[in-house]
Amino acid sequence: MKRQIFTEDHDAFRETVRTFLAKEVTPHYEQWEKDGIVSRAAWRAAGRQGLLGLAVPEEYGGGGEPDFRYSVVLAEEFTRAGAAGLAIGLHNDIIGPYLTSLGTDAQKRRWLPGFCTGETITAIAMTEPGAGSDLQGIRTTAEDHGDHWILNGSKTFISNGILADLVIVVARTTPEGGAHGLSLLVVERGMDGFERGRNLDKIGQKSQDTAELFFHDVRVPKENLLGELNGAFGHLMTHLAQERMGMAVAGIAAAEHLLEITTQYVKEREAFGRPLAKLQHIRFEMAEMATECAVTRAFLDRCIVDHTAGELDAVHASMAKWWATELQKRVADRCLQLHGGYGYMAEYRVAKAFTDGRIQTIYGGTTEIMKEIIGRSLLG
């Protein structure tokens, strides 16, 4: 079915993204995977190409384009290229909105120009060794010392953790209030007491630096409070729909690409004297996956249109994230199986997609959390 959500401008942007990937990412990606981190030069190249800060107002150096469909194009093309390491979606669609919607004019002037050029790489630090989806479990604290905060604690599983120049840290600023006693503090590279731990060894997304962060009596100026004091919970809930939509978009794009790869493979690979594609079981497997992808695509494109119009609610974003990422997981597993022994070889795209994509049902809110959100909306 022909997709109807994009204009000629989106199609032209897609070609720009593909050119960027072919020139600045794909030739270097194998080395980045070995290094466990991407080159800062790639971030600067993305900035020069206008791929960073798409929705940031032009006065701060951004594209001034709030249309979420441009982010969808980026997510789809990066997914098809298998380039999860260069976390532009995290930078643009998760962290960017916090800075643009919560930042004061002075904060925007300080941070957004570098955000858009790629000189300032960003991260957000919520997860702790003892607190993941449950924000009430956060133990990182920030004590009020007049003109500054004293920040103490640790975070883990932080994407861009090694490269980040600016980290939005979720910290407890009052002992009362549970999840409602949290604030967002911006910690910058070079602050005394801010240390990075090891670059964590993951089973997939090897080039995406994921780190432990430690804060030992870090002096954070009062002007680095982002948004309202003790207002982090509300701020986080406001922006989670877009975060989850980005993951859903990547999920369906990955499933569709795996289907393309596997379709070609079963046409060429022979067993028992004929192509795999001639076996009824294979045809049924492909038919099931193609239908699941088509149905999911229809729902996702509707969600994209609604989100672009500012009408997507948290429940439908949770449905999209749960369904699309679980579909990605199922399709990756089935496609690997259809590749046989070759599917287990690291040089095959399906193997990389299998390990890179496994995190999708975990970060950004687990599948179980998504179901809880949906169920609560139905049953109270």
N, C-alpha and C positions, 0 to 999 in steps of 0.2 A: 504494500500500500504506500502510495506516495505521501510523504509527510507534508503538512500544510502550514507549519508554524513558522517557517523561515522566509525572509525576504531576499532579494538579490544582494542587499548589503551584507546579510548574514552569510550568504554563499561566498561572497568575495572575501569576507573575513576568514572563512574556513580555509580558503586557498592560502591566505597569508600565514595562518597557523601551520598548515602542512609544510609550507616552504621553510618556516622557522625550524620546525622539527627536523626536517631533512638536512638542514645546514648546521644548526647549532646544538642539536641534541643527539640524534641517532648515531652520528659518527663517534661520539664520545661516550656513549652510554655504557658500553662494556667496561671501559676503564672506571667509570664512576661506580659501577657495581662492585668492582674489585676494591676500590678505595673506600667504599661505604659512605660516600658523600659526593654531591655534585660540585662542580666548579662554580665559584662566585661569578666567574666571567659569564656563565650561562644566564644567571640572574640579570646581570647588566645588559646582556644581549636581548633578553626578554623586555627589559625596560626600553631599550632603544627602539624595539619593534612595536612598542605601544601595547604590549600584552599585560602590563601590570597597572593596577589602579584604573581599570576600565570604568568603574562607577564613581571614581573620585572626581570631585568638581575640577574643572580646568584651571581655576585660580590656584590650585595647589599642585598642579602638574599632571593631573589625571586626564582620563578620556572624556569625563563628563557624560558618560552613557550609562544610565541606570538599567537599560534593557537586559534582563537576566539571560536572554537567549544568546548573547555573546559569550557569557560564561558557560552556557551549555555547549556551544561549539568548541570552546577550549577543552572542556572536560571530555567530550567525545573524541576529539582528535588525539589528545594526550593518552587516553585509554587505548585507542586503536594502535598507537605507536608503542604501547607498553612502557611509557615514560613516567611512572609514578614518582620517581625520585625528585624531579623538579616540581615541588609542591606549590604550583601557582594557584591552584584552586583554594588551598588553605589560606594563602596570602591574600588573594583577591576577595573571596566569597565568605570567608569565615572571620578573618581578622580585620579586613578592610571596613566592614560595616560598623564594627565597634569604634574604630577611630573616626569615621565620618559622622556617625550619629551621636556619639557620646562625647567626642573631643571638643574642648573649647577652641576658639579661634586660634589662640596662642599655641595650643597643642597641635592643631592641624598644620600650622605654619612650620612647627618644629619637625614633625614626623612624616607628613604626607609626601613632600617632594622626594625624599630619599626612598620612600615606599614605592613611588611610581617609577623611579629610575633603576631600581634594583640595588641601590647602594645600601639600603636599609632592609634587611631580611627579617621577617617577623615570625613569632610563635605565640601560642596561647598555652598557659600552664594551668590545667585544672587537676588532672589525675595525680594522685599520690600513691605511695606504696600500700596504704590502707584505705584508700577512697577512690573509687572509679565513678560509676554512675550515681552513687549516693553522695550528693554534695554536702549533706549534713556531717559526713565523716571527715571533712577537710580539717586538718590540724595546723597548716601553715598560718602563722599569726603575724599581724602587723600592729604594733603598739604605737599609740599617739605620743609623740615627743615634741609637741608644739609646732615647729615649722617643718617637721619631717616625721616619717614613720620609721620604725625599726622592724625590719622583716626577718622572720626566722622560719625555717621549715625546709621541706624538700618536695620535689615533684618527679614523676617518672613517666616514661612513654611519651616524651614531648617531641613531636615532629618539628623538624628544623632546629632542634635543641642545640646542636653544635654551631650551626651557621648563624643563628638568630642574633641580630643586633638590638632588637627590641622585643621584650617578652611581656605579654599581658598576664599577670599573675593573679589568680583567685586566692584571696587570703581572708582570714577571719579577723575582723576589726572590732568585734564586740563578742564577749563570751556568751551572751544571751542570743536567743532568736533562731537557733538551729541554722538551717540553710539561709535564713534571712539576715544573718549577722555577717555577711560576706561582702567584700568590696573588690574592685579591680584596680590593681596597682601596676604601673608600667615600669619595668626594670630594664635598664639600658646596659649595653655592653660596657665593661670597664668599671662598673660600680663596685666599690670595695665590699668583699664578702659574698659576691655573686660568683659561684663556681659551677663549672660543668663537670659532670661525671663522665662515665664511659659512653661511647657511641654503641648503643645496644645491638647485640647480634640477633637479628630476626630471621625467621625462616623465609621471608619474602621481602620485596621492596628494599633490597640491599642498599641501593644508592640513596635512599631517603634517610638522612641522618636523624636518628631517634635517640634522645638522650635523657639522662638523669640530670636534674638541676638542684643545686643546693644554695640556700640563703642563710648566711651566718651574720647576724646583726647588720644587715644591709640597710644603709641610710637612704630612704626613698623620699625625695622632696614632696611636700604636700601638693605641688602643682602637677605631680605625676599620678594623682588619683584620677581615674577615668570613670566618668559618670557620677552617680550619686553615692555618697557614703552609705554603706550597708545596703546598697541597691543592686549588688551583683546578681542575685538570684533572678530578679526581674529582667535585668539586662540579658542574662544568658538565655532565659526562656524566650525572649523576643527574637533572638537571632538563630535559634536552633532550627527553625523550619528551613531556612536557606542552607544551612550546613547539611541537613539531612537530604535536601533535594540534590545537592551536589553529589552526594554519595550514591543516591538513587540513579542519577543520570549516568555516572560512571558504571554502575552495576549493569544497567540494560545495554550500554554501549559495549561493555566487555562480553556479555552473553551473545550479543549479535555478532561480534567479531569472531568469537570462538566458533560459532555456528558456521560462519563463512569458511574459516580455516579447515574445519572438520569436514564440511561438505566437499571441499576440494580433495582432501586427503582420502576419503572413502571412495571417491571416484577413481583415484589413481592406484591405491593400494589393492593388491590382489591376494586372495586366499581361496584355497580349494579350486584353483584354476579360473577364477573370475573376480572382477572388482568387488570390493566389499559392498559397494552401493547396490549390487544386484541381490543381496541377501535381504529377505523380508524383515528380519529383526532390525537390521541397520536402517532400513527405510522407515520402520515404525519409530525408532529412536529419533531420527532426524525430524520426522513429522511432528512428534510430540514437542521437541524443543523449539521448532520453528513456530508452532502455534502458541506456545507459552510466551515466546519473545514478542510475537505480533500483538497478543492481548496486552501484555505488559507495556509495550511501546505506546499503545493507544491511551492507556491510563496515564503513563508518564508524560506524554505530550500534553494531555489535558491539564495535568498539574503544573507543567511549565508555563502554559498560557495563563493559568490562574495566578501563579506566583508573580509572573511578569506584571500582571494587573493589580498586584497587591491584595489578592483575594484568597490565597491559599492558607488554610488553617493548620494548626499543629497536628491535628488528627490525620488529615489526609497526607501531610508531609511524612508522618510516621508510617502510614500505610505504604507510601511510595518507597521509603527507605527499607522497610522490612521486606516487602515483596521483591523488589528489584535486586537487592543484595543476596537474598536467599536464592533467587533464581540464578544469579551469577554463580553462586557456589555450586548449585546442582548441575548447571550446564558445564562448568569447568570440570567437575568430577566425571560426568558422562562422556564429555569429549575426550578427556584423557584416556578413559577406558577404551574408547573406540580407536584411539591411536595405538593401543596395545603397548608393547615394550618401549616403542619409540616415544610414547607419551610421558614416560618416566625419565627421559633423557633431558638434561638441563638445556641443551641447545635448541630443543623444540619449543616453539612459542607456547604451546598448550601447557607445558610443564611450568613455565614461568608465570603464565596467567593463573595457574592453579595455586601457586604459593603466594604470588603478589596479591591476589584477590581475596585470600582467606580472611584477612583482617576486616573486610567490609561489613560483616555481620556483627562485629564487635565494637569498633570505634564509632564515635558519633552517637552513641546510644546503642546498646545491644538489641538484638531481635526481641529478646524478652521484655526489655524496657519499652520498645515500640508497641508490643502487644498490650502491655499494661496501660499505656496511654490511650490506645484505641478502646480497650475494654472498659476503662474508667469513664470514657466519654459516653459509652452506651449504657453502663450499669450503675454509674455513680461510685 
